[in-house]
């Protein structure tokens, strides 16, 4: 490998890196490596190479010929990997010719987390890549998490993708075998799947005793039966993101399921809104956490009717949100509300925040609001909200920078909140405050309110 690296450097006219062929490290570090993430390691290698090749005009191009050599060396020496996030296109690169896949995979018996990244169409057909999949199916039998990231296909082409031009039957069978052979698979995620999904869902039934978490991203469910999800009786978390192809009649099979779902995430999917409403109707009885986009009146009505155990509701709002939905928020029985506004109609944004504030019931004690905005109107929106909302919040989390005017609005809210508020999240805690800002911050703290960084509470709320 050292000789190979030296030859590649010479070919690319990189002569400012001194290689000591006799050098031996004090420790054989790869033998102790437990987490191998291709993208993290690749980034470190690239930064190191760029630092040494900075004066070369084509250094960005040349390093792509060099980095696979380092990956090969690390993988060859690794003996203790437990988490593997790998780009299978590596096996397609010339530097991996004659790579001993059998020896590498034989050292993966302790693997408990595996993520395949195919990245480019064609990488699934490579002989070494196919050998790797076969060996994984036979050797790595104790995975707890399995992620399959297939090559991306533009949405307008996804209807024309077939198993013959993206995933051949052999590759699909190997995926299924890997799934079926696991002892106690707990988490499964698949991305960019446009074919062979029925077989993959059928394979998930082999893990019905252990599977608790399933995610589908950018996946086409056209002519796919959801009945194979019904038997996953330990399933607690289900996520659909950027998916398409599910029709109302496909949802009917979810009317009776063996599992009691706790978390359901339905994000940026390309199907009629009634599909989302039906999923909530059929899966809502045990739900504690729910994420939806642009809720309609029927959707909120289904939440009220079928989600009696719901604690947390996250809503993503864009330009097409219907303001007539807001009065139905008054009947929500949840405790935590998270609102993410990615875009909005400037003609009714004032009305939105005032109506939102007026329609949030007092049982909602924790709220987080994110506004994607590059203008100063964000201050006015949050001002309208804090001036009109109820006084019983315990936690408020708003993505606004700490500054004098905003602190004054926050202090006014605290003074009328009867000491209910305990935590207020905002941005910019690491800035240098002036005397007036420090004075207001001290007043807020004296009232028993803790100021925290917005993103420290973002995932919780």
C-alpha positions as CSV (number, residue, x, y, z in Angstrom):
1,X,0.0,0.0,0.0
2,X,2.9,2.4,0.7
3,X,4.4,1.6,-2.7
4,X,1.0,2.0,-4.3
5,X,0.5,5.4,-2.6
6,X,4.0,6.5,-3.7
7,X,3.2,5.5,-7.3
8,X,-0.1,7.4,-7.3
9,X,1.7,10.5,-5.8
10,X,4.3,10.3,-8.6
11,X,1.7,9.9,-11.3
12,X,-0.1,13.0,-10.0
13,X,3.1,15.0,-9.7
14,X,2.7,15.4,-5.9
15,X,6.3,15.4,-4.7
16,X,6.1,17.4,-1.4
17,X,4.9,14.5,0.7
18,X,7.8,12.5,2.3
19,X,7.0,8.9,2.7
20,X,9.1,6.8,5.1
21,X,8.7,3.2,4.0
22,X,10.5,2.0,7.1
23,X,8.2,3.8,9.5
24,X,6.0,1.8,11.9
25,X,3.5,3.4,14.2
26,X,3.8,2.8,17.9
27,X,0.3,1.3,18.0
28,X,-1.7,-0.5,15.3
29,X,-4.5,1.9,15.6
30,X,-6.9,0.3,13.1
31,X,-7.1,-2.8,15.2
32,X,-8.8,-0.8,18.0
33,X,-11.2,1.0,15.7
34,X,-14.8,0.4,16.7
35,X,-16.6,3.0,14.6
36,X,-15.8,3.3,10.9
37,X,-17.7,6.1,9.1
38,X,-16.6,6.5,5.5
39,X,-17.7,10.1,5.3
40,X,-16.0,11.2,8.6
41,X,-12.7,9.4,7.8
42,X,-12.8,10.7,4.2
43,X,-13.1,14.2,5.4
44,X,-10.1,13.9,7.7
45,X,-8.0,12.3,4.9
46,X,-9.0,15.0,2.5
47,X,-8.2,17.9,4.9
48,X,-4.8,16.3,5.5
49,X,-4.0,15.9,1.8
50,X,-5.3,19.3,0.9
51,X,-3.0,20.8,3.5
52,X,0.0,19.1,1.9
53,X,-1.1,19.7,-1.7
54,X,-2.3,23.3,-1.2
55,X,0.1,24.8,-3.7
56,X,-0.9,22.4,-6.5
57,X,-3.5,23.8,-8.9
58,X,-5.4,20.6,-9.4
59,X,-5.1,19.3,-5.8
60,X,-8.9,18.9,-5.4
61,X,-9.0,16.5,-8.3
62,X,-5.8,14.6,-7.4
63,X,-6.8,13.7,-3.9
64,X,-9.7,11.6,-5.2
65,X,-7.1,9.2,-6.6
66,X,-5.4,9.0,-3.3
67,X,-8.0,8.7,-0.5
68,X,-9.2,5.2,-1.4
69,X,-5.7,3.9,-0.7
70,X,-6.0,5.1,2.9
71,X,-9.5,3.6,3.2
72,X,-8.2,0.2,1.9
73,X,-5.4,0.2,4.5
74,X,-7.7,1.1,7.4
75,X,-10.3,-1.5,6.4
76,X,-7.7,-4.2,5.9
77,X,-6.2,-3.8,9.4
78,X,-9.5,-3.3,11.2
79,X,-10.4,-6.2,13.6
80,X,-12.8,-4.7,16.1
81,X,-15.4,-2.7,14.1
82,X,-18.8,-2.6,15.7
83,X,-20.4,0.3,13.7
84,X,-19.7,0.4,9.9
85,X,-20.9,3.2,7.7
86,X,-19.4,2.4,4.3
87,X,-19.7,3.7,0.7
88,X,-19.8,0.5,-1.4
89,X,-18.6,2.5,-4.4
90,X,-15.1,2.1,-2.8
91,X,-15.1,-1.5,-4.0
92,X,-15.6,-0.1,-7.5
93,X,-12.4,1.9,-7.5
94,X,-9.2,0.7,-9.0
95,X,-7.3,1.0,-5.7
96,X,-9.5,-1.8,-4.3
97,X,-8.6,-4.3,-7.0
98,X,-7.7,-7.6,-5.4
99,X,-8.9,-6.4,-2.0
100,X,-9.4,-9.4,0.2
101,X,-13.1,-9.1,1.0
102,X,-13.3,-12.5,2.7
103,X,-10.5,-11.5,5.2
104,X,-12.1,-8.1,5.9
105,X,-15.7,-9.4,6.5
106,X,-14.4,-12.3,8.6
107,X,-13.3,-9.6,11.1
108,X,-16.8,-8.1,11.3
109,X,-18.4,-10.7,13.6
110,X,-18.8,-8.0,16.3
111,X,-20.7,-5.7,14.0
112,X,-23.9,-4.4,15.5
113,X,-24.6,-1.4,13.2
114,X,-24.3,-1.4,9.4
115,X,-25.0,1.4,6.9
116,X,-24.7,0.7,3.1
117,X,-24.2,3.7,0.9
118,X,-24.4,2.9,-2.8
119,X,-24.2,6.5,-3.8
120,X,-23.8,5.8,-7.6
121,X,-25.9,3.7,-10.0
122,X,-23.8,0.8,-11.1
123,X,-21.9,0.3,-7.8
124,X,-24.3,-2.5,-6.9
125,X,-23.1,-4.6,-9.8
126,X,-19.4,-4.6,-8.9
127,X,-18.0,-8.1,-8.2
128,X,-16.2,-7.1,-5.0
129,X,-19.3,-5.3,-3.8
130,X,-21.5,-8.4,-4.4
131,X,-19.0,-10.6,-2.6
132,X,-19.1,-8.1,0.3
133,X,-22.9,-8.4,0.5
134,X,-22.8,-12.2,0.4
135,X,-20.3,-12.4,3.2
136,X,-22.2,-9.9,5.3
137,X,-25.3,-12.1,5.0
138,X,-23.4,-15.1,6.3
139,X,-21.1,-13.6,8.9
140,X,-22.7,-10.5,10.4
141,X,-25.7,-12.0,12.2
142,X,-26.1,-9.7,15.2
143,X,-26.9,-6.4,13.7
144,X,-29.1,-4.1,15.8
145,X,-29.3,-1.4,13.2
146,X,-29.3,-1.7,9.4
147,X,-29.5,1.2,6.9
148,X,-29.6,0.8,3.2
149,X,-29.0,3.9,1.1
150,X,-29.6,3.3,-2.6
151,X,-28.6,5.6,-5.4
152,X,-30.8,8.7,-5.7
153,X,-33.1,9.0,-8.6
154,X,-34.9,12.2,-9.6
155,X,-38.6,12.1,-8.5
156,X,-39.8,12.7,-12.1
157,X,-37.8,9.5,-13.2
158,X,-38.8,7.3,-10.2
159,X,-41.9,6.0,-12.0
160,X,-39.7,4.7,-14.8
161,X,-37.1,3.0,-12.6
162,X,-37.3,-0.8,-12.6
163,X,-35.4,-3.5,-10.8
164,X,-33.4,-4.1,-14.0
165,X,-31.9,-0.6,-14.1
166,X,-31.3,0.1,-10.4
167,X,-31.3,-3.0,-8.2
168,X,-30.9,-6.4,-9.9
169,X,-32.7,-9.4,-8.5
170,X,-29.4,-10.8,-7.1
171,X,-28.7,-7.6,-5.1
172,X,-32.3,-7.5,-3.9
173,X,-32.1,-11.1,-2.7
174,X,-28.9,-10.4,-0.8
175,X,-30.6,-7.4,1.0
176,X,-33.4,-9.7,2.0
177,X,-31.1,-12.5,3.2
178,X,-29.1,-10.0,5.3
179,X,-32.4,-8.8,6.9
180,X,-33.7,-12.4,7.4
181,X,-30.5,-13.7,8.9
182,X,-30.2,-11.2,11.8
183,X,-30.9,-12.5,15.3
184,X,-32.4,-9.4,16.8
185,X,-32.6,-6.5,14.4
186,X,-34.1,-3.5,16.1
187,X,-33.8,-0.6,13.7
188,X,-34.2,-0.7,9.9
189,X,-34.0,2.2,7.4
190,X,-34.1,2.3,3.6
191,X,-33.6,5.2,1.3
192,X,-34.3,5.8,-2.4
193,X,-36.0,2.5,-2.9
194,X,-38.1,2.4,-6.1
195,X,-38.4,-1.4,-6.7
196,X,-38.3,-4.7,-4.8
197,X,-39.9,-3.1,-1.8
198,X,-42.5,-5.9,-1.4
199,X,-39.7,-8.4,-0.9
200,X,-37.9,-6.2,1.6
201,X,-41.1,-5.7,3.6
202,X,-41.7,-9.4,3.5
203,X,-38.2,-10.0,4.9
204,X,-38.9,-7.6,7.8
205,X,-41.4,-10.2,9.1
206,X,-38.5,-12.4,10.0
207,X,-37.6,-9.7,12.6
208,X,-41.1,-9.2,14.0
209,X,-39.9,-10.3,17.5
210,X,-37.3,-7.5,17.8
211,X,-37.9,-4.7,15.2
212,X,-38.9,-1.5,17.0
213,X,-37.9,1.2,14.5
214,X,-38.6,1.4,10.8
215,X,-37.9,4.3,8.4
216,X,-38.7,4.9,4.7
217,X,-37.1,7.8,3.0
218,X,-37.6,8.8,-0.7
219,X,-39.3,5.5,-1.3
220,X,-42.0,4.6,-3.8
221,X,-44.9,2.5,-2.5
222,X,-46.7,2.2,-5.8
223,X,-48.3,-1.3,-5.9
224,X,-46.7,-2.1,-2.6
225,X,-48.7,-3.9,0.1
226,X,-48.4,-2.6,3.7
227,X,-49.8,-5.8,5.2
228,X,-46.3,-7.1,6.0
229,X,-45.9,-4.2,8.5
230,X,-48.9,-5.4,10.4
231,X,-47.1,-8.4,12.0
232,X,-44.2,-6.3,13.5
233,X,-45.8,-6.5,16.9
234,X,-42.9,-4.8,18.7
235,X,-42.8,-1.8,16.4
236,X,-42.8,1.6,18.3
237,X,-41.5,4.1,15.7
238,X,-42.5,4.5,12.1
239,X,-41.3,7.2,9.7
240,X,-42.2,8.1,6.1
241,X,-40.2,11.0,4.6
242,X,-40.3,12.2,0.9
243,X,-42.2,9.0,0.1
244,X,-44.9,8.6,-2.6
245,X,-47.3,6.1,-4.1
246,X,-49.5,5.2,-1.0
247,X,-53.2,5.3,-1.8
248,X,-56.2,5.2,0.6
249,X,-56.9,1.6,-0.1
250,X,-53.3,0.6,0.8
251,X,-53.9,2.2,4.2
252,X,-56.9,0.0,5.0
253,X,-54.7,-2.9,5.9
254,X,-53.4,-0.8,8.8
255,X,-56.9,-0.7,10.4
256,X,-55.9,-3.8,12.5
257,X,-52.3,-4.1,13.5
258,X,-50.4,-6.2,16.1
259,X,-48.2,-3.3,17.2
260,X,-48.8,-0.3,19.5
261,X,-46.9,2.6,17.8
262,X,-45.5,5.3,20.0
263,X,-44.0,7.6,17.4
264,X,-45.2,8.4,13.9
265,X,-43.4,10.8,11.6
266,X,-45.0,11.8,8.2
267,X,-42.8,14.4,6.6
268,X,-42.7,15.9,3.0
269,X,-44.6,13.0,1.5
270,X,-46.1,13.2,-2.0
271,X,-49.6,11.8,-1.5
272,X,-53.0,13.2,-0.8
273,X,-53.6,14.5,2.7
274,X,-56.3,11.9,3.3
275,X,-53.6,9.2,3.4
276,X,-51.9,11.0,6.4
277,X,-55.3,11.4,8.1
278,X,-56.1,7.6,7.6
279,X,-52.7,6.7,9.0
280,X,-53.4,8.8,12.1
281,X,-56.9,7.2,12.4
282,X,-55.6,3.6,12.3
283,X,-52.3,4.1,14.2
284,X,-53.2,6.8,16.6
285,X,-54.6,4.9,19.6
286,X,-51.2,4.4,21.2
287,X,-49.3,7.3,19.8
288,X,-47.3,9.6,22.1
289,X,-45.4,11.6,19.5
290,X,-46.5,12.7,16.0
291,X,-45.0,14.8,13.2
292,X,-47.1,16.1,10.3
293,X,-46.9,18.7,7.6
294,X,-49.5,21.4,7.0
295,X,-52.4,19.9,9.1
296,X,-55.9,20.2,7.7
297,X,-59.1,20.3,9.7
298,X,-59.9,16.6,9.1
299,X,-56.4,15.7,10.1
300,X,-56.6,17.6,13.4
301,X,-60.0,16.1,14.0
302,X,-58.5,12.6,13.7
303,X,-55.8,13.6,16.1
304,X,-58.4,14.7,18.6
305,X,-60.6,11.6,18.0
306,X,-58.0,8.8,17.8
307,X,-54.8,10.0,19.6
308,X,-55.9,10.1,23.2
309,X,-52.4,9.4,24.5
310,X,-50.6,11.9,22.4
311,X,-48.1,14.0,24.4
312,X,-45.9,15.6,21.7
313,X,-47.1,17.1,18.3
314,X,-44.7,18.6,15.8
315,X,-46.1,20.5,12.9
316,X,-44.2,21.7,9.8
317,X,-45.8,24.6,8.1
318,X,-45.2,26.1,4.7
319,X,-46.8,28.6,2.3
320,X,-50.0,26.7,1.8
321,X,-51.1,26.4,5.5
322,X,-54.8,27.0,6.0
323,X,-55.5,29.5,8.9
324,X,-59.0,28.0,9.5
325,X,-57.2,25.0,11.1
326,X,-55.9,27.1,14.1
327,X,-59.2,27.3,16.1
328,X,-59.1,23.4,16.3
329,X,-55.9,23.7,18.2
330,X,-57.9,24.7,21.3
331,X,-59.1,21.1,21.7
332,X,-55.6,19.6,21.6
333,X,-54.9,17.6,24.8
334,X,-51.1,17.4,24.3
335,X,-48.4,18.8,26.5
336,X,-45.7,19.7,24.0
337,X,-46.1,21.6,20.7
338,X,-43.3,22.1,18.2
339,X,-43.9,24.3,15.2
340,X,-41.4,24.6,12.3
341,X,-42.3,27.3,9.8
342,X,-40.2,26.7,6.6
343,X,-42.0,29.3,4.5
344,X,-45.1,31.4,4.9
345,X,-47.5,33.7,3.1
346,X,-46.5,37.3,3.9
347,X,-50.1,38.4,3.5
348,X,-51.4,36.5,6.5
349,X,-48.3,35.9,8.7
350,X,-49.5,38.5,11.3
351,X,-52.9,36.9,11.5
352,X,-51.2,33.5,11.8
353,X,-49.2,34.3,14.9
354,X,-51.9,36.1,16.7
355,X,-54.4,33.3,16.0
356,X,-51.9,30.7,17.0
357,X,-51.2,32.4,20.3
358,X,-55.0,32.8,21.0
359,X,-55.8,29.1,20.2
360,X,-53.1,27.3,22.2
361,X,-54.8,25.7,25.3
362,X,-53.2,26.0,28.7
363,X,-52.5,22.2,28.9
364,X,-49.7,22.8,26.4
365,X,-47.0,23.8,28.8
366,X,-43.9,23.4,26.5
367,X,-43.6,25.1,23.1
368,X,-40.9,25.4,20.5
369,X,-41.2,27.6,17.4
370,X,-38.7,27.8,14.5
371,X,-39.1,30.4,11.8
372,X,-36.9,30.2,8.7
373,X,-36.5,33.8,8.0
374,X,-33.6,36.1,7.0
375,X,-35.4,39.3,7.7
376,X,-36.1,41.3,10.9
377,X,-39.8,40.4,10.8
378,X,-39.0,37.4,13.0
379,X,-38.9,39.8,15.9
380,X,-42.4,41.0,15.2
381,X,-43.7,37.5,14.8
382,X,-42.4,36.4,18.2
383,X,-43.5,39.7,19.8
384,X,-47.1,39.1,18.6
385,X,-47.0,35.5,19.9
386,X,-45.7,36.4,23.4
387,X,-48.1,39.3,23.8
388,X,-51.1,37.1,23.0
389,X,-50.4,33.6,24.3
390,X,-51.5,32.1,27.6
391,X,-49.4,32.6,30.8
392,X,-49.0,28.9,31.8
393,X,-46.0,27.9,29.7
394,X,-43.2,26.2,31.6
395,X,-40.8,26.0,28.6
396,X,-40.7,28.4,25.6
397,X,-38.1,27.8,22.9
398,X,-37.8,30.4,20.1
399,X,-35.1,30.7,17.4
400,X,-34.4,34.4,18.0
401,X,-31.0,35.9,18.7
402,X,-30.6,37.5,22.2
403,X,-30.8,41.2,21.8
404,X,-32.1,44.1,23.9
405,X,-35.5,44.5,22.3
406,X,-36.3,40.8,22.4
407,X,-35.2,40.5,26.1
408,X,-37.6,43.3,27.0
409,X,-40.5,41.3,25.4
410,X,-39.4,38.1,27.2
411,X,-39.3,39.9,30.5
412,X,-42.7,41.4,30.0
413,X,-44.1,37.9,29.4
414,X,-42.3,36.5,32.5
415,X,-43.8,39.3,34.7
416,X,-47.3,38.3,33.7
417,X,-46.8,34.5,33.8
418,X,-47.2,34.1,37.6
419,X,-43.8,32.4,37.9
420,X,-44.9,29.5,35.8
421,X,-42.1,29.8,33.2
422,X,-38.9,27.9,34.1
423,X,-36.9,27.7,30.9
424,X,-36.6,30.1,27.9
425,X,-34.6,29.0,24.8
426,X,-33.1,31.4,22.4
427,X,-30.0,31.8,20.1
428,X,-26.7,33.6,20.7
429,X,-25.8,32.8,24.3
430,X,-22.1,32.9,23.3
431,X,-22.3,36.6,22.2
432,X,-20.7,39.4,24.2
433,X,-23.6,41.3,26.0
434,X,-23.7,45.0,26.6
435,X,-24.6,46.4,30.1
436,X,-28.3,46.8,29.3
437,X,-28.6,43.2,28.0
438,X,-26.8,41.9,31.0
439,X,-29.1,43.8,33.3
440,X,-32.2,42.3,31.6
441,X,-30.7,38.8,31.7
442,X,-30.0,39.2,35.4
443,X,-33.6,40.3,36.0
444,X,-34.9,37.2,34.1
445,X,-32.6,34.9,36.1
446,X,-33.8,36.6,39.3
447,X,-37.3,35.6,38.5
448,X,-36.3,31.9,38.4
449,X,-36.1,31.5,34.6
450,X,-33.2,29.7,33.1
451,X,-32.0,31.0,29.7
452,X,-30.7,28.1,27.5
453,X,-29.4,27.7,23.9
454,X,-32.3,27.2,21.5
455,X,-30.9,24.0,19.9
456,X,-30.2,22.3,23.2
457,X,-33.9,21.9,23.6
458,X,-34.8,21.6,19.9
459,X,-34.8,17.8,19.7
460,X,-36.6,17.5,23.1
461,X,-39.3,19.8,22.0
